[in-house]
């Protein structure tokens, strides 16, 4: 999440950033959507930051993807499995 927010600040020229977080089906789902220029994540190539985000998501058995934002900009979708109640103790 920190990397995604840093990317918005440094590269997107965004005025707004919406962060949504929810838990469903034993997964944490995080969605960050900015209203920036939309170039990050939609140009067909990933920079080092995006590559690092993908590696970290994979290390946590999660998945991350980028899509065009609802009203321009870029949307980052991260999904991570949550540990079972017994594992959390």
PDB file of N, CA, C and O in Angstrom, chain B, residues numbered from 101:
ATOM      1  N   UNK B 101       0.829  -1.181   0.000  1.00  0.00           N
ATOM      2  CA  UNK B 101       0.000   0.000   0.000  1.00  0.00           C
ATOM      3  C   UNK B 101       0.881   1.255   0.000  1.00  0.00           C
ATOM      4  O   UNK B 101       0.602   2.225  -0.704  1.00  0.00           O
ATOM      5  N   UNK B 102       1.938   1.214   0.797  1.00  0.00           N
ATOM      6  CA  UNK B 102       2.843   2.373   0.862  1.00  0.00           C
ATOM      7  C   UNK B 102       3.451   2.661  -0.509  1.00  0.00           C
ATOM      8  O   UNK B 102       3.513   3.817  -0.929  1.00  0.00           O
ATOM      9  N   UNK B 103       3.894   1.630  -1.201  1.00  0.00           N
ATOM     10  CA  UNK B 103       4.495   1.811  -2.529  1.00  0.00           C
ATOM     11  C   UNK B 103       3.479   2.381  -3.513  1.00  0.00           C
ATOM     12  O   UNK B 103       3.809   3.267  -4.302  1.00  0.00           O
ATOM     13  N   UNK B 104       2.257   1.884  -3.473  1.00  0.00           N
ATOM     14  CA  UNK B 104       1.221   2.377  -4.382  1.00  0.00           C
ATOM     15  C   UNK B 104       0.929   3.857  -4.127  1.00  0.00           C
ATOM     16  O   UNK B 104       0.788   4.631  -5.074  1.00  0.00           O
ATOM     17  N   UNK B 105       0.839   4.250  -2.865  1.00  0.00           N
ATOM     18  CA  UNK B 105       0.591   5.649  -2.539  1.00  0.00           C
ATOM     19  C   UNK B 105       1.779   6.515  -2.964  1.00  0.00           C
ATOM     20  O   UNK B 105       1.588   7.608  -3.498  1.00  0.00           O
ATOM     21  N   UNK B 106       2.992   6.036  -2.732  1.00  0.00           N
ATOM     22  CA  UNK B 106       4.183   6.773  -3.175  1.00  0.00           C
ATOM     23  C   UNK B 106       4.172   6.954  -4.684  1.00  0.00           C
ATOM     24  O   UNK B 106       4.524   8.024  -5.182  1.00  0.00           O
ATOM     25  N   UNK B 107       3.772   5.927  -5.414  1.00  0.00           N
ATOM     26  CA  UNK B 107       3.715   6.027  -6.876  1.00  0.00           C
ATOM     27  C   UNK B 107       2.717   7.086  -7.315  1.00  0.00           C
ATOM     28  O   UNK B 107       2.979   7.837  -8.254  1.00  0.00           O
ATOM     29  N   UNK B 108       1.581   7.149  -6.645  1.00  0.00           N
ATOM     30  CA  UNK B 108       0.591   8.177  -6.979  1.00  0.00           C
ATOM     31  C   UNK B 108       1.190   9.565  -6.753  1.00  0.00           C
ATOM     32  O   UNK B 108       1.082  10.438  -7.614  1.00  0.00           O
ATOM     33  N   UNK B 109       1.815   9.765  -5.606  1.00  0.00           N
ATOM     34  CA  UNK B 109       2.391  11.071  -5.263  1.00  0.00           C
ATOM     35  C   UNK B 109       3.482  11.462  -6.256  1.00  0.00           C
ATOM     36  O   UNK B 109       3.536  12.610  -6.696  1.00  0.00           O
ATOM     37  N   UNK B 110       4.357  10.509  -6.612  1.00  0.00           N
ATOM     38  CA  UNK B 110       5.515  10.824  -7.449  1.00  0.00           C
ATOM     39  C   UNK B 110       5.222  10.866  -8.942  1.00  0.00           C
ATOM     40  O   UNK B 110       5.870  11.614  -9.674  1.00  0.00           O
ATOM     41  N   UNK B 111       4.254  10.075  -9.408  1.00  0.00           N
ATOM     42  CA  UNK B 111       4.125   9.903 -10.855  1.00  0.00           C
ATOM     43  C   UNK B 111       2.772  10.256 -11.459  1.00  0.00           C
ATOM     44  O   UNK B 111       2.712  10.575 -12.646  1.00  0.00           O
ATOM     45  N   UNK B 112       1.694  10.211 -10.702  1.00  0.00           N
ATOM     46  CA  UNK B 112       0.357  10.256 -11.305  1.00  0.00           C
ATOM     47  C   UNK B 112      -0.192  11.654 -11.548  1.00  0.00           C
ATOM     48  O   UNK B 112      -1.115  11.821 -12.345  1.00  0.00           O
ATOM     49  N   UNK B 113       0.356  12.656 -10.878  1.00  0.00           N
ATOM     50  CA  UNK B 113      -0.210  14.009 -10.964  1.00  0.00           C
ATOM     51  C   UNK B 113      -1.683  14.007 -10.551  1.00  0.00           C
ATOM     52  O   UNK B 113      -2.509  14.705 -11.139  1.00  0.00           O
ATOM     53  N   UNK B 114      -1.989  13.217  -9.539  1.00  0.00           N
ATOM     54  CA  UNK B 114      -3.372  13.057  -9.077  1.00  0.00           C
ATOM     55  C   UNK B 114      -3.750  14.135  -8.078  1.00  0.00           C
ATOM     56  O   UNK B 114      -2.906  14.666  -7.356  1.00  0.00           O
ATOM     57  N   UNK B 115      -5.035  14.443  -8.053  1.00  0.00           N
ATOM     58  CA  UNK B 115      -5.574  15.352  -7.045  1.00  0.00           C
ATOM     59  C   UNK B 115      -6.266  14.569  -5.939  1.00  0.00           C
ATOM     60  O   UNK B 115      -6.379  15.047  -4.810  1.00  0.00           O
ATOM     61  N   UNK B 116      -6.731  13.361  -6.264  1.00  0.00           N
ATOM     62  CA  UNK B 116      -7.435  12.544  -5.276  1.00  0.00           C
ATOM     63  C   UNK B 116      -6.952  11.103  -5.350  1.00  0.00           C
ATOM     64  O   UNK B 116      -6.538  10.609  -6.399  1.00  0.00           O
ATOM     65  N   UNK B 117      -7.020  10.450  -4.194  1.00  0.00           N
ATOM     66  CA  UNK B 117      -6.709   9.024  -4.085  1.00  0.00           C
ATOM     67  C   UNK B 117      -7.750   8.406  -3.166  1.00  0.00           C
ATOM     68  O   UNK B 117      -7.909   8.831  -2.022  1.00  0.00           O
ATOM     69  N   UNK B 118      -8.449   7.416  -3.660  1.00  0.00           N
ATOM     70  CA  UNK B 118      -9.455   6.709  -2.862  1.00  0.00           C
ATOM     71  C   UNK B 118      -8.869   5.365  -2.443  1.00  0.00           C
ATOM     72  O   UNK B 118      -8.312   4.638  -3.265  1.00  0.00           O
ATOM     73  N   UNK B 119      -8.998   5.043  -1.162  1.00  0.00           N
ATOM     74  CA  UNK B 119      -8.518   3.768  -0.628  1.00  0.00           C
ATOM     75  C   UNK B 119      -9.713   3.010  -0.084  1.00  0.00           C
ATOM     76  O   UNK B 119     -10.453   3.517   0.759  1.00  0.00           O
ATOM     77  N   UNK B 120      -9.895   1.808  -0.565  1.00  0.00           N
ATOM     78  CA  UNK B 120     -10.962   0.934  -0.072  1.00  0.00           C
ATOM     79  C   UNK B 120     -10.326  -0.338   0.456  1.00  0.00           C
ATOM     80  O   UNK B 120      -9.402  -0.888  -0.143  1.00  0.00           O
ATOM     81  N   UNK B 121     -10.833  -0.789   1.577  1.00  0.00           N
ATOM     82  CA  UNK B 121     -10.312  -1.982   2.220  1.00  0.00           C
ATOM     83  C   UNK B 121     -11.508  -2.807   2.670  1.00  0.00           C
ATOM     84  O   UNK B 121     -12.447  -2.283   3.269  1.00  0.00           O
ATOM     85  N   UNK B 122     -11.466  -4.112   2.375  1.00  0.00           N
ATOM     86  CA  UNK B 122     -12.534  -4.982   2.861  1.00  0.00           C
ATOM     87  C   UNK B 122     -11.999  -6.385   3.072  1.00  0.00           C
ATOM     88  O   UNK B 122     -10.981  -6.783   2.505  1.00  0.00           O
ATOM     89  N   UNK B 123     -12.707  -7.110   3.893  1.00  0.00           N
ATOM     90  CA  UNK B 123     -12.388  -8.507   4.156  1.00  0.00           C
ATOM     91  C   UNK B 123     -13.567  -9.325   3.658  1.00  0.00           C
ATOM     92  O   UNK B 123     -14.716  -9.059   4.009  1.00  0.00           O
ATOM     93  N   UNK B 124     -13.267 -10.328   2.833  1.00  0.00           N
ATOM     94  CA  UNK B 124     -14.309 -11.209   2.307  1.00  0.00           C
ATOM     95  C   UNK B 124     -13.680 -12.543   1.947  1.00  0.00           C
ATOM     96  O   UNK B 124     -12.574 -12.594   1.408  1.00  0.00           O
ATOM     97  N   UNK B 125     -14.381 -13.608   2.244  1.00  0.00           N
ATOM     98  CA  UNK B 125     -13.924 -14.948   1.878  1.00  0.00           C
ATOM     99  C   UNK B 125     -12.498 -15.217   2.355  1.00  0.00           C
ATOM    100  O   UNK B 125     -11.689 -15.777   1.616  1.00  0.00           O
ATOM    101  N   UNK B 126     -12.191 -14.819   3.587  1.00  0.00           N
ATOM    102  CA  UNK B 126     -10.874 -15.036   4.198  1.00  0.00           C
ATOM    103  C   UNK B 126      -9.741 -14.358   3.420  1.00  0.00           C
ATOM    104  O   UNK B 126      -8.602 -14.824   3.436  1.00  0.00           O
ATOM    105  N   UNK B 127     -10.066 -13.258   2.743  1.00  0.00           N
ATOM    106  CA  UNK B 127      -9.069 -12.480   2.012  1.00  0.00           C
ATOM    107  C   UNK B 127      -9.197 -11.003   2.365  1.00  0.00           C
ATOM    108  O   UNK B 127     -10.294 -10.493   2.591  1.00  0.00           O
ATOM    109  N   UNK B 128      -8.065 -10.339   2.405  1.00  0.00           N
ATOM    110  CA  UNK B 128      -8.019  -8.899   2.541  1.00  0.00           C
ATOM    111  C   UNK B 128      -7.952  -8.333   1.134  1.00  0.00           C
ATOM    112  O   UNK B 128      -7.086  -8.714   0.347  1.00  0.00           O
ATOM    113  N   UNK B 129      -8.860  -7.429   0.817  1.00  0.00           N
ATOM    114  CA  UNK B 129      -8.883  -6.824  -0.518  1.00  0.00           C
ATOM    115  C   UNK B 129      -8.691  -5.328  -0.380  1.00  0.00           C
ATOM    116  O   UNK B 129      -9.450  -4.644   0.306  1.00  0.00           O
ATOM    117  N   UNK B 130      -7.661  -4.838  -1.046  1.00  0.00           N
ATOM    118  CA  UNK B 130      -7.301  -3.430  -0.991  1.00  0.00           C
ATOM    119  C   UNK B 130      -7.397  -2.860  -2.403  1.00  0.00           C
ATOM    120  O   UNK B 130      -6.888  -3.441  -3.362  1.00  0.00           O
ATOM    121  N   UNK B 131      -8.056  -1.718  -2.505  1.00  0.00           N
ATOM    122  CA  UNK B 131      -8.206  -1.051  -3.798  1.00  0.00           C
ATOM    123  C   UNK B 131      -7.810   0.408  -3.632  1.00  0.00           C
ATOM    124  O   UNK B 131      -8.366   1.112  -2.789  1.00  0.00           O
ATOM    125  N   UNK B 132      -6.855   0.863  -4.430  1.00  0.00           N
ATOM    126  CA  UNK B 132      -6.442   2.263  -4.443  1.00  0.00           C
ATOM    127  C   UNK B 132      -6.716   2.801  -5.842  1.00  0.00           C
ATOM    128  O   UNK B 132      -6.240   2.244  -6.831  1.00  0.00           O
ATOM    129  N   UNK B 133      -7.479   3.879  -5.920  1.00  0.00           N
ATOM    130  CA  UNK B 133      -7.810   4.468  -7.213  1.00  0.00           C
ATOM    131  C   UNK B 133      -7.464   5.949  -7.181  1.00  0.00           C
ATOM    132  O   UNK B 133      -7.893   6.676  -6.285  1.00  0.00           O
ATOM    133  N   UNK B 134      -6.681   6.393  -8.168  1.00  0.00           N
ATOM    134  CA  UNK B 134      -6.333   7.807  -8.253  1.00  0.00           C
ATOM    135  C   UNK B 134      -6.987   8.423  -9.478  1.00  0.00           C
ATOM    136  O   UNK B 134      -7.488   7.716 -10.353  1.00  0.00           O
ATOM    137  N   UNK B 135      -6.977   9.742  -9.529  1.00  0.00           N
ATOM    138  CA  UNK B 135      -7.543  10.458 -10.677  1.00  0.00           C
ATOM    139  C   UNK B 135      -6.441  11.119 -11.500  1.00  0.00           C
ATOM    140  O   UNK B 135      -6.658  12.148 -12.141  1.00  0.00           O
ATOM    141  N   UNK B 136      -5.265  10.516 -11.472  1.00  0.00           N
ATOM    142  CA  UNK B 136      -4.116  11.081 -12.176  1.00  0.00           C
ATOM    143  C   UNK B 136      -4.164  10.862 -13.672  1.00  0.00           C
ATOM    144  O   UNK B 136      -5.220  10.588 -14.244  1.00  0.00           O
ATOM    145  N   UNK B 137      -2.996  10.986 -14.303  1.00  0.00           N
ATOM    146  CA  UNK B 137      -2.940  10.915 -15.762  1.00  0.00           C
ATOM    147  C   UNK B 137      -3.055   9.496 -16.312  1.00  0.00           C
ATOM    148  O   UNK B 137      -3.191   9.318 -17.523  1.00  0.00           O
ATOM    149  N   UNK B 138      -3.001   8.486 -15.449  1.00  0.00           N
ATOM    150  CA  UNK B 138      -3.290   7.124 -15.879  1.00  0.00           C
ATOM    151  C   UNK B 138      -2.191   6.396 -16.599  1.00  0.00           C
ATOM    152  O   UNK B 138      -2.418   5.291 -17.093  1.00  0.00           O
ATOM    153  N   UNK B 139      -1.012   6.964 -16.682  1.00  0.00           N
ATOM    154  CA  UNK B 139       0.055   6.286 -17.419  1.00  0.00           C
ATOM    155  C   UNK B 139       0.625   5.111 -16.654  1.00  0.00           C
ATOM    156  O   UNK B 139       0.971   4.101 -17.267  1.00  0.00           O
ATOM    157  N   UNK B 140       0.734   5.201 -15.348  1.00  0.00           N
ATOM    158  CA  UNK B 140       1.325   4.115 -14.554  1.00  0.00           C
ATOM    159  C   UNK B 140       0.445   2.887 -14.603  1.00  0.00           C
ATOM    160  O   UNK B 140      -0.752   2.957 -14.323  1.00  0.00           O
ATOM    161  N   UNK B 141       1.036   1.768 -14.958  1.00  0.00           N
ATOM    162  CA  UNK B 141       0.322   0.497 -14.953  1.00  0.00           C
ATOM    163  C   UNK B 141      -0.459   0.194 -16.201  1.00  0.00           C
ATOM    164  O   UNK B 141      -0.909  -0.937 -16.385  1.00  0.00           O
ATOM    165  N   UNK B 142      -0.637   1.181 -17.076  1.00  0.00           N
ATOM    166  CA  UNK B 142      -1.430   0.934 -18.270  1.00  0.00           C
ATOM    167  C   UNK B 142      -0.594   0.990 -19.540  1.00  0.00           C
ATOM    168  O   UNK B 142      -1.127   0.837 -20.640  1.00  0.00           O
ATOM    169  N   UNK B 143       0.700   1.205 -19.401  1.00  0.00           N
ATOM    170  CA  UNK B 143       1.551   1.370 -20.580  1.00  0.00           C
ATOM    171  C   UNK B 143       2.107   0.055 -21.100  1.00  0.00           C
ATOM    172  O   UNK B 143       2.807   0.043 -22.113  1.00  0.00           O
ATOM    173  N   UNK B 144       1.812  -1.057 -20.426  1.00  0.00           N
ATOM    174  CA  UNK B 144       2.286  -2.343 -20.907  1.00  0.00           C
ATOM    175  C   UNK B 144       3.607  -2.790 -20.327  1.00  0.00           C
ATOM    176  O   UNK B 144       4.035  -3.915 -20.581  1.00  0.00           O
ATOM    177  N   UNK B 145       4.269  -1.941 -19.552  1.00  0.00           N
ATOM    178  CA  UNK B 145       5.522  -2.357 -18.920  1.00  0.00           C
ATOM    179  C   UNK B 145       5.517  -1.910 -17.469  1.00  0.00           C
ATOM    180  O   UNK B 145       4.978  -0.857 -17.130  1.00  0.00           O
ATOM    181  N   UNK B 146       6.117  -2.713 -16.631  1.00  0.00           N
ATOM    182  CA  UNK B 146       6.156  -2.420 -15.207  1.00  0.00           C
ATOM    183  C   UNK B 146       7.507  -1.847 -14.830  1.00  0.00           C
ATOM    184  O   UNK B 146       8.548  -2.340 -15.265  1.00  0.00           O
ATOM    185  N   UNK B 147       7.482  -0.813 -14.024  1.00  0.00           N
ATOM    186  CA  UNK B 147       8.722  -0.250 -13.512  1.00  0.00           C
ATOM    187  C   UNK B 147       9.207  -1.066 -12.329  1.00  0.00           C
ATOM    188  O   UNK B 147       8.589  -2.059 -11.947  1.00  0.00           O
ATOM    189  N   UNK B 148      10.328  -0.632 -11.749  1.00  0.00           N
ATOM    190  CA  UNK B 148      10.890  -1.360 -10.599  1.00  0.00           C
ATOM    191  C   UNK B 148       9.929  -1.392  -9.428  1.00  0.00           C
ATOM    192  O   UNK B 148       9.810  -2.416  -8.756  1.00  0.00           O
ATOM    193  N   UNK B 149       9.235  -0.275  -9.169  1.00  0.00           N
ATOM    194  CA  UNK B 149       8.293  -0.232  -8.056  1.00  0.00           C
ATOM    195  C   UNK B 149       7.166  -1.234  -8.225  1.00  0.00           C
ATOM    196  O   UNK B 149       6.793  -1.930  -7.281  1.00  0.00           O
ATOM    197  N   UNK B 150       6.631  -1.301  -9.425  1.00  0.00           N
ATOM    198  CA  UNK B 150       5.544  -2.251  -9.693  1.00  0.00           C
ATOM    199  C   UNK B 150       6.050  -3.685  -9.609  1.00  0.00           C
ATOM    200  O   UNK B 150       5.357  -4.568  -9.102  1.00  0.00           O
ATOM    201  N   UNK B 151       7.235  -3.906 -10.096  1.00  0.00           N
ATOM    202  CA  UNK B 151       7.827  -5.246 -10.025  1.00  0.00           C
ATOM    203  C   UNK B 151       8.001  -5.656  -8.557  1.00  0.00           C
ATOM    204  O   UNK B 151       7.681  -6.785  -8.183  1.00  0.00           O
ATOM    205  N   UNK B 152       8.505  -4.745  -7.736  1.00  0.00           N
ATOM    206  CA  UNK B 152       8.680  -5.022  -6.318  1.00  0.00           C
ATOM    207  C   UNK B 152       7.352  -5.289  -5.618  1.00  0.00           C
ATOM    208  O   UNK B 152       7.264  -6.163  -4.757  1.00  0.00           O
ATOM    209  N   UNK B 153       6.321  -4.534  -5.990  1.00  0.00           N
ATOM    210  CA  UNK B 153       4.997  -4.749  -5.402  1.00  0.00           C
ATOM    211  C   UNK B 153       4.478  -6.143  -5.749  1.00  0.00           C
ATOM    212  O   UNK B 153       3.895  -6.827  -4.907  1.00  0.00           O
ATOM    213  N   UNK B 154       4.697  -6.551  -6.988  1.00  0.00           N
ATOM    214  CA  UNK B 154       4.256  -7.885  -7.409  1.00  0.00           C
ATOM    215  C   UNK B 154       5.022  -8.973  -6.645  1.00  0.00           C
ATOM    216  O   UNK B 154       4.433  -9.968  -6.224  1.00  0.00           O
ATOM    217  N   UNK B 155       6.314  -8.785  -6.472  1.00  0.00           N
ATOM    218  CA  UNK B 155       7.116  -9.764  -5.722  1.00  0.00           C
ATOM    219  C   UNK B 155       6.646  -9.878  -4.280  1.00  0.00           C
ATOM    220  O   UNK B 155       6.522 -10.983  -3.752  1.00  0.00           O
ATOM    221  N   UNK B 156       6.382  -8.732  -3.635  1.00  0.00           N
ATOM    222  CA  UNK B 156       5.935  -8.767  -2.240  1.00  0.00           C
ATOM    223  C   UNK B 156       4.565  -9.420  -2.117  1.00  0.00           C
ATOM    224  O   UNK B 156       4.322 -10.170  -1.171  1.00  0.00           O
ATOM    225  N   UNK B 157       3.677  -9.151  -3.050  1.00  0.00           N
ATOM    226  CA  UNK B 157       2.349  -9.792  -3.021  1.00  0.00           C
ATOM    227  C   UNK B 157       2.504 -11.307  -3.179  1.00  0.00           C
ATOM    228  O   UNK B 157       1.848 -12.077  -2.479  1.00  0.00           O
ATOM    229  N   UNK B 158       3.373 -11.730  -4.101  1.00  0.00           N
ATOM    230  CA  UNK B 158       3.604 -13.166  -4.309  1.00  0.00           C
ATOM    231  C   UNK B 158       4.177 -13.829  -3.059  1.00  0.00           C
ATOM    232  O   UNK B 158       3.799 -14.953  -2.725  1.00  0.00           O
ATOM    233  N   UNK B 159       5.088 -13.138  -2.365  1.00  0.00           N
ATOM    234  CA  UNK B 159       5.676 -13.689  -1.141  1.00  0.00           C
ATOM    235  C   UNK B 159       4.621 -13.936  -0.069  1.00  0.00           C
ATOM    236  O   UNK B 159       4.799 -14.794   0.796  1.00  0.00           O
ATOM    237  N   UNK B 160       3.527 -13.188  -0.123  1.00  0.00           N
ATOM    238  CA  UNK B 160       2.440 -13.335   0.854  1.00  0.00           C
ATOM    239  C   UNK B 160       1.287 -14.167   0.296  1.00  0.00           C
ATOM    240  O   UNK B 160       0.180 -14.147   0.833  1.00  0.00           O
ATOM    241  N   UNK B 161       1.560 -14.905  -0.796  1.00  0.00           N
ATOM    242  CA  UNK B 161       0.545 -15.720  -1.473  1.00  0.00           C
ATOM    243  C   UNK B 161      -0.628 -14.885  -1.964  1.00  0.00           C
ATOM    244  O   UNK B 161      -1.761 -15.362  -2.028  1.00  0.00           O
ATOM    245  N   UNK B 162      -0.347 -13.646  -2.307  1.00  0.00           N
ATOM    246  CA  UNK B 162      -1.384 -12.744  -2.783  1.00  0.00           C
ATOM    247  C   UNK B 162      -1.232 -12.449  -4.260  1.00  0.00           C
ATOM    248  O   UNK B 162      -0.408 -13.040  -4.959  1.00  0.00           O
ATOM    249  N   UNK B 163      -2.051 -11.520  -4.711  1.00  0.00           N
ATOM    250  CA  UNK B 163      -2.021 -11.108  -6.117  1.00  0.00           C
ATOM    251  C   UNK B 163      -2.257  -9.606  -6.185  1.00  0.00           C
ATOM    252  O   UNK B 163      -3.004  -9.045  -5.383  1.00  0.00           O
ATOM    253  N   UNK B 164      -1.617  -8.970  -7.147  1.00  0.00           N
ATOM    254  CA  UNK B 164      -1.797  -7.540  -7.371  1.00  0.00           C
ATOM    255  C   UNK B 164      -1.952  -7.319  -8.861  1.00  0.00           C
ATOM    256  O   UNK B 164      -1.327  -7.992  -9.681  1.00  0.00           O
ATOM    257  N   UNK B 165      -2.799  -6.359  -9.191  1.00  0.00           N
ATOM    258  CA  UNK B 165      -2.945  -6.004 -10.602  1.00  0.00           C
ATOM    259  C   UNK B 165      -3.290  -4.530 -10.711  1.00  0.00           C
ATOM    260  O   UNK B 165      -3.725  -3.903  -9.745  1.00  0.00           O
ATOM    261  N   UNK B 166      -3.092  -4.000 -11.884  1.00  0.00           N
ATOM    262  CA  UNK B 166      -3.359  -2.605 -12.177  1.00  0.00           C
ATOM    263  C   UNK B 166      -4.385  -2.541 -13.283  1.00  0.00           C
ATOM    264  O   UNK B 166      -4.369  -3.358 -14.203  1.00  0.00           O
ATOM    265  N   UNK B 167      -5.273  -1.577 -13.197  1.00  0.00           N
ATOM    266  CA  UNK B 167      -6.316  -1.400 -14.204  1.00  0.00           C
ATOM    267  C   UNK B 167      -6.576   0.092 -14.351  1.00  0.00           C
ATOM    268  O   UNK B 167      -6.217   0.879 -13.475  1.00  0.00           O
ATOM    269  N   UNK B 168      -7.198   0.478 -15.453  1.00  0.00           N
ATOM    270  CA  UNK B 168      -7.593   1.887 -15.576  1.00  0.00           C
ATOM    271  C   UNK B 168      -8.569   2.244 -14.453  1.00  0.00           C
ATOM    272  O   UNK B 168      -9.421   1.436 -14.084  1.00  0.00           O
ATOM    273  N   UNK B 169      -8.441   3.449 -13.918  1.00  0.00           N
ATOM    274  CA  UNK B 169      -9.345   3.912 -12.867  1.00  0.00           C
ATOM    275  C   UNK B 169     -10.752   4.125 -13.404  1.00  0.00           C
ATOM    276  O   UNK B 169     -10.958   4.249 -14.611  1.00  0.00           O
ATOM    277  N   UNK B 170     -11.700   4.165 -12.506  1.00  0.00           N
ATOM    278  CA  UNK B 170     -13.104   4.329 -12.872  1.00  0.00           C
ATOM    279  C   UNK B 170     -13.353   5.647 -13.591  1.00  0.00           C
ATOM    280  O   UNK B 170     -14.135   5.704 -14.540  1.00  0.00           O
ATOM    281  N   UNK B 171     -12.687   6.706 -13.140  1.00  0.00           N
ATOM    282  CA  UNK B 171     -12.854   8.032 -13.748  1.00  0.00           C
ATOM    283  C   UNK B 171     -11.509   8.587 -14.183  1.00  0.00           C
ATOM    284  O   UNK B 171     -11.181   9.735 -13.883  1.00  0.00           O
ATOM    285  N   UNK B 172     -10.729   7.776 -14.888  1.00  0.00           N
ATOM    286  CA  UNK B 172      -9.379   8.150 -15.275  1.00  0.00           C
ATOM    287  C   UNK B 172      -8.404   7.660 -14.227  1.00  0.00           C
ATOM    288  O   UNK B 172      -8.808   7.031 -13.249  1.00  0.00           O
ATOM    289  N   UNK B 173      -7.143   7.935 -14.416  1.00  0.00           N
ATOM    290  CA  UNK B 173      -6.148   7.498 -13.448  1.00  0.00           C
ATOM    291  C   UNK B 173      -5.927   5.997 -13.478  1.00  0.00           C
ATOM    292  O   UNK B 173      -6.172   5.336 -14.487  1.00  0.00           O
ATOM    293  N   UNK B 174      -5.458   5.471 -12.352  1.00  0.00           N
ATOM    294  CA  UNK B 174      -5.085   4.064 -12.253  1.00  0.00           C
ATOM    295  C   UNK B 174      -5.693   3.461 -11.000  1.00  0.00           C
ATOM    296  O   UNK B 174      -5.833   4.132  -9.977  1.00  0.00           O
ATOM    297  N   UNK B 175      -6.048   2.202 -11.089  1.00  0.00           N
ATOM    298  CA  UNK B 175      -6.565   1.454  -9.957  1.00  0.00           C
ATOM    299  C   UNK B 175      -5.592   0.327  -9.648  1.00  0.00           C
ATOM    300  O   UNK B 175      -5.196  -0.417 -10.545  1.00  0.00           O
ATOM    301  N   UNK B 176      -5.203   0.197  -8.371  1.00  0.00           N
ATOM    302  CA  UNK B 176      -4.351  -0.894  -7.909  1.00  0.00           C
ATOM    303  C   UNK B 176      -5.227  -1.810  -7.062  1.00  0.00           C
ATOM    304  O   UNK B 176      -5.869  -1.365  -6.111  1.00  0.00           O
ATOM    305  N   UNK B 177      -5.247  -3.091  -7.415  1.00  0.00           N
ATOM    306  CA  UNK B 177      -6.063  -4.077  -6.708  1.00  0.00           C
ATOM    307  C   UNK B 177      -5.137  -5.122  -6.104  1.00  0.00           C
ATOM    308  O   UNK B 177      -4.421  -5.822  -6.819  1.00  0.00           O
ATOM    309  N   UNK B 178      -5.161  -5.217  -4.780  1.00  0.00           N
ATOM    310  CA  UNK B 178      -4.326  -6.157  -4.055  1.00  0.00           C
ATOM    311  C   UNK B 178      -5.216  -7.091  -3.254  1.00  0.00           C
ATOM    312  O   UNK B 178      -6.131  -6.645  -2.562  1.00  0.00           O
ATOM    313  N   UNK B 179      -4.950  -8.377  -3.347  1.00  0.00           N
ATOM    314  CA  UNK B 179      -5.702  -9.371  -2.583  1.00  0.00           C
ATOM    315  C   UNK B 179      -4.725 -10.290  -1.874  1.00  0.00           C
ATOM    316  O   UNK B 179      -3.827 -10.861  -2.492  1.00  0.00           O
ATOM    317  N   UNK B 180      -4.914 -10.425  -0.561  1.00  0.00           N
ATOM    318  CA  UNK B 180      -4.046 -11.268   0.266  1.00  0.00           C
ATOM    319  C   UNK B 180      -4.890 -12.219   1.101  1.00  0.00           C
ATOM    320  O   UNK B 180      -5.908 -11.813   1.660  1.00  0.00           O
ATOM    321  N   UNK B 181      -4.481 -13.479   1.191  1.00  0.00           N
ATOM    322  CA  UNK B 181      -5.203 -14.398   2.069  1.00  0.00           C
ATOM    323  C   UNK B 181      -4.942 -14.053   3.537  1.00  0.00           C
ATOM    324  O   UNK B 181      -3.836 -13.662   3.909  1.00  0.00           O
ATOM    325  N   UNK B 182      -5.965 -14.202   4.348  1.00  0.00           N
ATOM    326  CA  UNK B 182      -5.818 -13.975   5.782  1.00  0.00           C
ATOM    327  C   UNK B 182      -5.547 -15.302   6.476  1.00  0.00           C
ATOM    328  O   UNK B 182      -6.064 -16.338   6.056  1.00  0.00           O
ATOM    329  N   UNK B 183      -4.742 -15.279   7.534  1.00  0.00           N
ATOM    330  CA  UNK B 183      -4.481 -16.522   8.247  1.00  0.00           C
ATOM    331  C   UNK B 183      -5.752 -17.020   8.936  1.00  0.00           C
ATOM    332  O   UNK B 183      -6.610 -16.229   9.328  1.00  0.00           O
ATOM    333  N   UNK B 184      -5.855 -18.321   9.072  1.00  0.00           N
ATOM    334  CA  UNK B 184      -6.987 -18.902   9.796  1.00  0.00           C
ATOM    335  C   UNK B 184      -6.926 -18.452  11.245  1.00  0.00           C
ATOM    336  O   UNK B 184      -5.858 -18.081  11.732  1.00  0.00           O
ATOM    337  N   UNK B 185      -8.052 -18.480  11.938  1.00  0.00           N
ATOM    338  CA  UNK B 185      -8.126 -18.017  13.332  1.00  0.00           C
ATOM    339  C   UNK B 185      -7.099 -18.734  14.207  1.00  0.00           C
ATOM    340  O   UNK B 185      -6.498 -18.112  15.083  1.00  0.00           O
ATOM    341  N   UNK B 186      -6.890 -20.031  13.983  1.00  0.00           N
ATOM    342  CA  UNK B 186      -5.920 -20.771  14.785  1.00  0.00           C
ATOM    343  C   UNK B 186      -4.502 -20.285  14.525  1.00  0.00           C
ATOM    344  O   UNK B 186      -3.681 -20.261  15.441  1.00  0.00           O
ATOM    345  N   UNK B 187      -4.198 -19.894  13.274  1.00  0.00           N
ATOM    346  CA  UNK B 187      -2.868 -19.415  12.904  1.00  0.00           C
ATOM    347  C   UNK B 187      -2.576 -18.047  13.491  1.00  0.00           C
ATOM    348  O   UNK B 187      -1.416 -17.711  13.728  1.00  0.00           O
ATOM    349  N   UNK B 188      -3.609 -17.255  13.729  1.00  0.00           N
ATOM    350  CA  UNK B 188      -3.434 -15.871  14.186  1.00  0.00           C
ATOM    351  C   UNK B 188      -3.002 -15.798  15.652  1.00  0.00           C
ATOM    352  O   UNK B 188      -2.498 -14.765  16.093  1.00  0.00           O
ATOM    353  N   UNK B 189      -3.189 -16.861  16.396  1.00  0.00           N
ATOM    354  CA  UNK B 189      -2.844 -16.829  17.831  1.00  0.00           C
ATOM    355  C   UNK B 189      -1.394 -16.849  18.066  1.00  0.00           C
ATOM    356  O   UNK B 189      -0.954 -16.827  19.215  1.00  0.00           O
TER     357      UNK B 189
END
